[in-house]
Amino acid sequence: MGWTPLYLNMQHKNVLVVGAGEVGNRRAHRFLEAGANVVISSNHVSEELKELGAIYKPHQELPKWVDWADLVVVASGDPKLNHEVALLSKDKLINRADYPEEGNLIVPSSFFIQDVQFSIFTHGKSPLMAKELRKRIQALINEEDILKLELQHFTRQLLKDKIKDQKKRRDYLYQILNDKKINELLHNGKLEEARVSVIELLETLN
């Protein structure tokens, strides 16, 4: 199959988006939000994307901007143009919205629940089901889960200063994750009180 999930730091990376329809706009928006430099080659660019920092360049300059790009997104409605850009981009990271399997990078359906990011990839079988699965995941994650995440992060930072052995740190994290009193506090939305309980518990450690 060949595909494996990765997260790329796109801060200050160069992204060329060919096409500014629904898919092209959505992907340009995502990379702009991630801090990338985005050039769009299309017949038009929305004012919103321009305000976010996207720069318009004509198709005649595509070879120059393909060479400039770290990543190329092919998302035009012109099959011939898409093919030409794909050939120009053969040595680049390339995301093909028309034929994803012919590129080497997938931009999956992705969403946040506070600081937790989820990505769904159906290998192109059903974008509709990706949306449905997204709704199901969003319905399952609740505020208590997010508070547990925050408390685990808080605890990990304390343990890194106190315990050098990684296995011991993991054991204490499990202990706190399953602590009845702490879970009751989180269930009632009392994150600060749960943090105090963690500090008190860690003070008893050898």
C-alpha positions, 0 to 999 in steps of 0.5 A: 500500500505504501502510505503512512501518516505523518505530520509536517511542519509547514512553517515558512515552507513554500506551497504552490496550489494549482487551481482555486476551486473548492478543493484548491481554496480549502487546501490553500487555506489550510497551508496558510493557517499552518504558516506556509508561503502559498502561491496560487496559480488559477484564473482567480483567487478569492479576496479572503485568501489574498488577505491571508497572504496567498499570492496569485501567479499566472499559469505561464509562470508555472515552471518557475513556481514549481521549482520554488515550491516545497510542495505542489497541490494539483487541484485544477479542473483541467485534466491536461493542466493537472498532468503537465503540472504533475510532470513538472513536479516529479521530484517534489512532494505532490498532492493530487486532488484529482488522482490522489494515488498518483501523488506522493502526499495525501491531505486528509480530512482533518479537524481539531477538538481543542488541542487534539487533532484528528485526521481521516484517510479512506484511501480515496474510497469515500470522502462522504464516509470520511465526513460521517466518521468525523461526525461520529468521532466528534460526538464521542469526545467530551469535555472530560476527555480534554481535561484528562489530556490537559492533566496528563500534560501537566503531570508529564511536565512535573514527572520529567523534573522529578523522575528520570526513568521513563518506565517509572514516569509511565507507571505514575501517569497510568496511576493518575489516569486511573485515580478515582478521586482525580477522575471524580474531580475531572468529571465535575470540571475541576481541573485546578483541584485535580492539579493540586491532587496530582502535586500532592500525590507526586510529593509522596514519591520516592 
